[in-house]
Amino acid sequence: MHKTSKQYDQVVARAREIFHKKMNDYGSAWRILRMPSLTDQMYIKASRIRQLQEGSDRKVDEDEIPEFLGLINYAIMALIQIDKGVAEQPDMALDEALQLYDQKMAEAKSLMEAKNHDYGEAWRDMRISSMTDLIIQKLYRVKQIEENEGKTSISEGIDANYLDIVNYAVFSLILFMEQGKF
């Protein structure tokens, strides 16, 4: 599991670097996004990944990797929004955003470590396409919970689904790393 932890940190470092650069470019404009908007943004990314995996015709020369990195960052933004609420205008300095990013990513990694222990790193035997499908399934679950005004009777909440999305996206990128593509 030490190998997984190190690989996880490498993927997260790349995602965090992108988040940092985008904060420099755009500030915290994402703070005005309501939860359904963030969910829909993640759905667009996941759908694009699935289209790429199915070999659809490409007019933009991109692969899955930037989309998985985007999923990680949008899910972290959503987790921050759950805690902070939606802002009327961009209101977060870079330092605060990075601190919150790191906190949410630490939560995701802690969850990964616990599940990895219990499931014996079963994800390593999965296909990236299956992880993509699970991400899309989790997004449909989040959409339904949003339609239910955040209420669930037996299921995990929205935050648990976002944490799982982070981890499946990281796992996918680790598998790409092992293939020499990341």
C-alpha positions as CSV (number, residue, x, y, z in Angstrom):
1,M,0.0,0.0,0.0
2,H,3.0,2.3,0.4
3,K,3.3,2.2,-3.4
4,T,-0.3,3.3,-3.8
5,S,0.1,6.1,-1.3
6,K,3.1,7.5,-3.2
7,Q,1.4,7.2,-6.5
8,Y,-1.7,8.8,-5.1
9,D,0.4,11.8,-3.9
10,Q,1.9,12.1,-7.4
11,V,-1.5,12.3,-9.0
12,V,-2.8,14.7,-6.4
13,A,0.3,17.0,-6.9
14,R,-0.5,17.3,-10.6
15,A,-4.2,18.0,-9.9
16,R,-3.3,20.6,-7.2
17,E,-0.8,22.3,-9.6
18,I,-3.6,22.7,-12.1
19,F,-6.0,24.0,-9.5
20,H,-3.3,26.5,-8.3
21,K,-2.6,27.8,-11.8
22,K,-6.3,28.1,-12.6
23,M,-6.8,30.0,-9.3
24,N,-4.1,32.4,-10.5
25,D,-5.7,32.8,-13.9
26,Y,-9.4,33.0,-12.8
27,G,-9.4,33.6,-9.1
28,S,-12.2,31.9,-7.2
29,A,-14.9,32.4,-9.8
30,W,-15.9,28.8,-9.1
31,R,-17.3,29.9,-5.7
32,I,-20.5,31.2,-7.4
33,L,-21.3,27.7,-8.8
34,R,-24.3,26.1,-7.1
35,M,-24.0,22.4,-6.3
36,P,-26.1,21.2,-9.4
37,S,-23.8,23.2,-11.6
38,L,-20.7,21.5,-10.2
39,T,-22.3,18.1,-10.5
40,D,-23.2,18.9,-14.1
41,Q,-19.7,20.0,-14.9
42,M,-18.4,16.7,-13.5
43,Y,-21.0,14.9,-15.6
44,I,-19.7,16.6,-18.7
45,K,-16.1,15.6,-17.9
46,A,-17.1,12.0,-17.2
47,S,-19.3,11.7,-20.3
48,R,-16.3,13.0,-22.4
49,I,-14.1,10.4,-20.9
50,R,-16.6,7.7,-21.8
51,Q,-16.9,9.0,-25.3
52,L,-13.1,8.9,-25.6
53,Q,-13.0,5.3,-24.3
54,E,-15.6,4.3,-26.8
55,G,-13.5,5.6,-29.6
56,S,-15.8,8.3,-30.8
57,D,-14.5,10.7,-33.5
58,R,-12.4,13.5,-32.0
59,K,-12.3,17.0,-33.3
60,V,-10.3,18.2,-30.3
61,D,-6.9,16.4,-29.7
62,E,-7.3,15.5,-26.1
63,D,-7.2,12.3,-24.1
64,E,-8.7,11.1,-20.9
65,I,-6.0,12.4,-18.5
66,P,-7.0,16.1,-18.4
67,E,-10.6,15.1,-18.0
68,F,-9.8,12.9,-15.0
69,L,-7.7,15.7,-13.5
70,G,-10.7,18.0,-14.0
71,L,-13.0,15.6,-12.2
72,I,-10.7,15.6,-9.2
73,N,-10.6,19.3,-9.0
74,Y,-14.3,19.9,-9.6
75,A,-15.1,17.3,-6.9
76,I,-12.8,19.0,-4.5
77,M,-14.5,22.4,-5.3
78,A,-17.9,20.7,-4.6
79,L,-16.7,19.4,-1.3
80,I,-15.5,22.9,-0.4
81,Q,-18.8,24.4,-1.5
82,I,-20.7,21.9,0.8
83,D,-18.8,23.3,3.7
84,K,-18.6,27.0,2.8
85,G,-21.8,27.5,0.9
86,V,-22.2,29.2,-2.5
87,A,-20.8,32.7,-2.7
88,E,-22.5,35.6,-4.5
89,Q,-19.2,36.6,-6.0
90,P,-15.6,35.3,-6.0
91,D,-14.6,35.6,-2.4
92,M,-11.7,33.3,-1.6
93,A,-8.0,34.1,-1.7
94,L,-5.5,31.7,-3.1
95,D,-4.0,30.7,0.2
96,E,-7.4,29.8,1.7
97,A,-8.4,27.9,-1.4
98,L,-5.3,25.8,-1.4
99,Q,-5.6,25.1,2.4
100,L,-9.2,23.9,1.9
101,Y,-8.1,21.9,-1.2
102,D,-5.5,20.2,0.9
103,Q,-8.0,19.4,3.7
104,K,-10.5,17.9,1.3
105,M,-7.8,15.9,-0.5
106,A,-6.6,14.6,2.8
107,E,-10.1,13.4,3.6
108,A,-10.2,11.7,0.2
109,K,-6.9,10.0,0.8
110,S,-7.9,8.9,4.3
111,L,-11.0,7.3,2.9
112,M,-9.0,5.6,0.1
113,E,-6.6,4.2,2.7
114,A,-9.4,2.8,4.8
115,K,-11.2,1.3,1.8
116,N,-8.0,0.0,0.3
117,H,-7.3,-1.8,3.5
118,D,-10.7,-3.4,3.6
119,Y,-11.0,-4.2,-0.2
120,G,-7.3,-5.3,-0.7
121,E,-6.7,-2.8,-3.6
122,A,-9.3,-4.5,-5.8
123,W,-9.3,-1.4,-7.9
124,R,-6.0,-2.4,-9.4
125,D,-7.7,-5.3,-11.2
126,M,-10.4,-3.0,-12.6
127,R,-10.6,-1.5,-16.0
128,I,-10.4,2.3,-16.3
129,S,-13.6,2.1,-18.3
130,S,-15.3,0.5,-15.3
131,M,-14.1,3.2,-13.0
132,T,-15.5,5.7,-15.5
133,D,-18.9,4.0,-15.3
134,L,-18.8,4.1,-11.5
135,I,-18.0,7.8,-11.6
136,I,-21.0,8.4,-13.9
137,Q,-23.2,6.2,-11.6
138,K,-22.1,8.3,-8.6
139,L,-23.0,11.5,-10.5
140,Y,-26.5,10.1,-11.2
141,R,-26.8,9.3,-7.6
142,V,-25.8,12.9,-6.6
143,K,-28.3,14.3,-9.1
144,Q,-31.0,12.2,-7.5
145,I,-30.0,13.3,-4.0
146,E,-30.0,16.9,-5.2
147,E,-33.5,16.4,-6.6
148,N,-34.5,15.0,-3.2
149,E,-33.1,18.3,-1.6
150,G,-30.2,16.5,-0.1
151,K,-32.3,14.0,1.8
152,T,-31.5,10.2,1.8
153,S,-33.2,7.5,3.8
154,I,-30.5,4.9,3.8
155,S,-27.7,6.0,1.4
156,E,-24.5,8.0,1.8
157,G,-24.8,11.7,1.2
158,I,-23.5,13.8,-1.6
159,D,-20.1,14.4,0.0
160,A,-19.4,10.6,0.2
161,N,-20.1,10.3,-3.5
162,Y,-17.8,13.2,-4.4
163,L,-15.0,11.6,-2.3
164,D,-15.5,8.4,-4.2
165,I,-15.3,10.3,-7.5
166,V,-12.0,11.8,-6.4
167,N,-10.6,8.4,-5.6
168,Y,-11.8,6.6,-8.7
169,A,-10.3,9.4,-10.8
170,V,-7.0,9.1,-8.9
171,F,-7.1,5.4,-9.3
172,S,-7.6,5.7,-13.1
173,L,-4.7,8.1,-13.3
174,I,-2.5,5.7,-11.3
175,L,-3.3,3.0,-13.8
176,F,-2.4,5.4,-16.7
177,M,0.8,6.1,-14.8
178,E,1.6,2.4,-14.7
179,Q,1.0,2.2,-18.4
180,G,3.5,5.1,-18.9
181,K,0.8,7.5,-20.1
182,F,0.7,9.9,-17.1
